[in-house]
Amino acid sequence: MDYLEFVKDNCIKCGLCTDNCPFLSKYNINLLDYTNREDLAYSCFLCNKCSYVCPKNLNGKYISLTFRKNNPKYKLVKLNKESYPFRNLPKQTGLSKDILFLGCNFPAFYPETSKSLINLFKENGFTFSIDCCKNPVASTGFKEDPIQSLEDQIKNLKIDRIVTACPNCYHHMAKKYDAEVISIFKWLEEYDYIKDINQDCDVFFPCSDRYNREIFEVIKRHAPNWNDKFTSTNCCGAGGLASKKEKEIADDMTSSIKNEEVYTYCATCSMRFSKYNKVHHFASVFLGIDEEVKTDYFKNALKAKFYN
């Protein structure tokens, strides 16, 4: 059964999805109504909040992705992320065990922290890769091509584990490869590189990890005084490419948190909230750097392309 039909057969019209989603609320629709609104395919932020509150576990993300696959858009996003122009792939062969997969946004927004992580991996005999995990391609609706370059790296470098700096990379790449996918926090914990945070931490959970918190399981062991304070903000505003069509909603979600100290573990969330707040990325704080978000994306991404 196709997912649209599944929603039509199971929605009980309770309205909880509408009450908890600014996009559904704007158009005064529920998930059942959404199955008939293909014109709104790119208005959903893919944040999963509707599924979290729905008593039948229905999810607007899957409705949106069904529509997007029927009529894919944003070809430039696909082209840019599929052949990421700032990729920096390892040249060595015969290395073993771990590869640091920095993704695309993390090294552009946190260049000094990225360099520090690269150095730690080199000290332990490992290498790194800067590339896109292709999650943005999946969000466009276009068919996601196999990540041949990463598959080749795993084979040629005899990689056992892909260590991700980005939660989107972690969840998008999990179980796709023969190599195990772990978060940078698990790796830093294993090698005893984490400097614990003893003060209170108000955490904004990125969409991909908000409701299962697989990555956060490690983080909270080293930041025991954490608080789940920002529950009314579903997304940083960057989710699902929806900000292109729903700019007002995206801006409202970003500005809903103001004048706060925010801790997060997504570089994109950091970038969005840094306009209004002091933002700390857990990876940078754990290393004793606590780097501020750098917003000159292209300059930093270009530098990362030529990291030694």
Helices and strands as residue ranges (DSSP letters): H 3-10, H 16-19, H 22-26, H 31-34, G 38-40, H 49-53, H 60-70, H 75-82, E 97-103, H 105-109, H 111-123, E 127-130, H 135-140, H 148-156, E 159-164, H 167-173, E 180-183, H 184-190, E 201-202, G 207-209, H 216-222, E 226-227, G 239-244, H 247-255, E 261-264, H 267-273, E 278-281, H 282-286, H 297-305
